[in-house]
Amino acid sequence: MTTVDDLWYLTTQAEQQAEQVYHRLTDAYDDFLERTHSRRVSRSRFRTLAERIAEFGAPYGAHSVVYRPSGELLLVWHAGVDMWVVPGGEPDPGESFREAAERELAEEAGVSAQYDGLALNVRVDIRCDDYSTWGVLPLFEARPEDDPTPEPADPDGEITEAAWFDDLPENTRDRDDLRAWREFALE
């Protein structure tokens, strides 16, 4: 099998897995916001993301949109991308997306939360040259159990800060999605 055929086959596997995950999420949860993102990436990055999607249905794992009753959102500083992001990451073997989101929240922000459902279900379209595939990015809605002061304990060392924000910083990844969710869910 040639490299071209191998990548074509991988994208087909990824799309099938993404479709299954998308339907499981939309069947399991109500009242969430759907968004779409498009990313053009290098060939090596495309392969990495397509492999993740083929395995999990998601290129970037699962994340938590944690908010206080006042509407403040919890963000963590991701040193690798030099931006504020919502806590999250890839699931471990046998772990559901929600379980992964909860574990990552504890690691990246030191916060435990009560999960209310799905906040956002983002379709991520990925392209490289003539190849394309897609995956889902589930973001779960959660409220902190107390009034915790976030404190990162990230074993990977990528997350260096965690804080509550009423006004989202300009350098917040997916800032428009978080603002749209806030309007959708909290107002």
C-alpha positions as CSV (number, residue, x, y, z in Angstrom):
1,M,0.0,0.0,0.0
2,T,1.4,3.4,-0.9
3,T,1.6,6.4,1.5
4,V,-1.2,8.1,-0.4
5,D,-3.5,5.1,-0.1
6,D,-2.5,4.7,3.6
7,L,-3.5,8.3,4.4
8,W,-6.7,8.0,2.4
9,Y,-7.6,4.9,4.4
10,L,-6.7,6.6,7.7
11,T,-9.0,9.6,6.8
12,T,-11.9,7.2,6.0
13,Q,-11.4,5.4,9.4
14,A,-11.3,8.8,11.2
15,E,-14.5,10.0,9.5
16,Q,-16.3,6.8,10.5
17,Q,-15.2,7.1,14.1
18,A,-16.1,10.8,14.2
19,E,-19.5,10.1,12.9
20,Q,-20.2,7.5,15.6
21,V,-18.9,9.7,18.3
22,Y,-20.9,12.7,17.0
23,H,-24.1,10.7,17.1
24,R,-23.4,9.2,20.6
25,L,-22.9,12.7,21.9
26,T,-25.9,14.3,20.2
27,D,-28.2,11.4,21.3
28,A,-26.9,11.5,24.9
29,Y,-27.2,15.3,25.5
30,D,-29.7,18.0,25.0
31,D,-29.5,21.8,24.8
32,F,-25.9,22.4,23.7
33,L,-24.3,24.8,21.2
34,E,-22.9,23.4,18.0
35,R,-20.0,25.1,16.3
36,T,-17.6,24.3,13.4
37,H,-13.8,25.1,13.1
38,S,-11.6,24.5,10.1
39,R,-7.8,23.9,10.5
40,R,-5.2,23.6,7.7
41,V,-2.2,21.8,9.1
42,S,1.1,20.2,7.9
43,R,1.2,16.7,6.6
44,S,2.8,15.3,9.8
45,R,0.3,17.1,12.0
46,F,-2.6,15.9,9.8
47,R,-1.5,12.3,10.3
48,T,-1.3,12.7,14.1
49,L,-4.7,14.3,14.3
50,A,-6.3,11.7,11.9
51,E,-4.8,8.9,14.0
52,R,-6.4,10.5,17.2
53,I,-9.7,10.8,15.4
54,A,-9.6,7.2,14.2
55,E,-9.0,6.1,17.8
56,F,-11.2,8.5,19.8
57,G,-13.3,10.4,17.3
58,A,-11.8,13.6,18.6
59,P,-8.5,15.3,17.6
60,Y,-8.0,17.2,20.9
61,G,-9.8,15.1,23.5
62,A,-12.5,16.5,25.8
63,H,-12.7,19.7,27.7
64,S,-14.6,21.4,30.5
65,V,-16.3,24.8,30.4
66,V,-16.4,25.5,34.2
67,Y,-18.3,28.5,35.3
68,R,-19.3,30.2,38.6
69,P,-22.9,31.4,39.2
70,S,-21.6,34.9,38.5
71,G,-20.7,33.8,35.0
72,E,-16.9,33.7,35.5
73,L,-15.1,31.0,33.4
74,L,-12.2,29.0,34.5
75,L,-9.2,29.1,32.1
76,V,-5.7,27.6,32.2
77,W,-2.5,28.9,30.7
78,H,-1.1,26.5,28.2
79,A,2.6,27.2,27.8
80,G,2.8,25.1,24.6
81,V,0.3,27.3,22.7
82,D,1.0,30.5,24.7
83,M,-2.7,31.1,25.3
84,W,-5.5,30.8,27.8
85,V,-7.6,27.7,27.2
86,V,-10.3,25.6,28.8
87,P,-9.0,22.6,30.7
88,G,-9.0,19.3,28.9
89,G,-7.1,16.7,27.0
90,E,-7.2,13.2,25.5
91,P,-8.9,10.3,27.2
92,D,-7.0,7.4,28.7
93,P,-7.8,3.9,27.5
94,G,-11.3,2.9,28.6
95,E,-12.1,6.4,29.8
96,S,-15.2,8.3,28.5
97,F,-15.0,11.8,27.2
98,R,-16.7,13.2,30.3
99,E,-14.4,11.2,32.6
100,A,-11.4,12.5,30.7
101,A,-12.7,16.1,31.0
102,E,-13.1,15.6,34.8
103,R,-9.6,14.1,35.2
104,E,-8.0,16.8,33.1
105,L,-9.8,19.5,35.1
106,A,-8.4,18.1,38.4
107,E,-4.9,17.9,36.9
108,E,-4.8,21.2,35.1
109,A,-6.7,23.4,37.6
110,G,-7.0,21.4,40.8
111,V,-10.8,21.9,40.7
112,S,-13.6,19.4,41.1
113,A,-16.9,20.2,39.6
114,Q,-20.5,19.0,39.1
115,Y,-21.1,18.3,35.4
116,D,-24.4,19.5,33.9
117,G,-24.1,18.1,30.4
118,L,-22.6,19.1,27.1
119,A,-21.9,22.8,26.7
120,L,-20.5,22.8,23.1
121,N,-20.1,20.1,20.5
122,V,-17.6,21.5,18.0
123,R,-17.0,19.9,14.6
124,V,-13.3,20.3,13.7
125,D,-12.6,20.0,9.9
126,I,-8.9,19.3,9.2
127,R,-7.2,19.7,5.9
128,C,-3.8,19.1,4.4
129,D,-3.1,19.3,0.7
130,D,-5.8,17.1,-1.0
131,Y,-6.7,15.3,2.3
132,S,-9.4,16.1,4.7
133,T,-11.1,14.6,7.7
134,W,-13.1,15.8,10.7
135,G,-13.6,15.0,14.4
136,V,-15.5,16.3,17.3
137,L,-14.4,18.4,20.2
138,P,-16.8,17.9,23.2
139,L,-16.8,20.6,25.8
140,F,-18.7,19.7,29.0
141,E,-20.6,22.2,31.1
142,A,-19.6,22.1,34.8
143,R,-20.0,24.2,38.0
144,P,-17.3,24.1,40.7
145,E,-18.3,22.2,43.8
146,D,-17.0,24.9,46.2
147,D,-15.5,28.3,45.5
148,P,-12.0,26.9,44.8
149,T,-8.8,28.7,44.1
150,P,-7.5,27.0,41.0
151,E,-4.0,25.5,41.2
152,P,-2.4,23.5,38.4
153,A,-0.9,20.1,39.1
154,D,-0.4,19.2,35.4
155,P,1.9,16.1,35.1
156,D,2.9,17.2,31.6
157,G,4.0,20.6,32.7
158,E,2.1,22.4,29.9
159,I,-0.3,24.1,32.2
160,T,1.3,26.7,34.4
161,E,-1.5,28.9,35.6
162,A,-5.3,28.7,36.2
163,A,-7.7,31.6,37.0
164,W,-11.3,32.7,36.9
165,F,-12.2,35.3,34.2
166,D,-15.3,37.5,33.9
167,D,-13.9,39.2,30.8
168,L,-12.1,36.7,28.6
169,P,-8.5,37.7,27.7
170,E,-7.8,38.6,24.1
171,N,-5.4,35.6,23.9
172,T,-8.0,33.0,24.8
173,R,-8.2,30.1,22.4
174,D,-11.7,29.8,20.9
175,R,-12.8,33.0,22.6
176,D,-15.7,33.5,20.2
177,D,-17.1,30.0,21.0
178,L,-16.9,30.6,24.8
179,R,-18.6,34.0,24.4
180,A,-21.3,32.4,22.2
181,W,-21.8,29.6,24.8
182,R,-22.1,32.2,27.6
183,E,-24.8,34.0,25.8
184,F,-26.6,30.7,24.9
185,A,-26.5,29.2,28.3
186,L,-26.2,31.9,30.9
187,E,-28.4,34.7,29.6
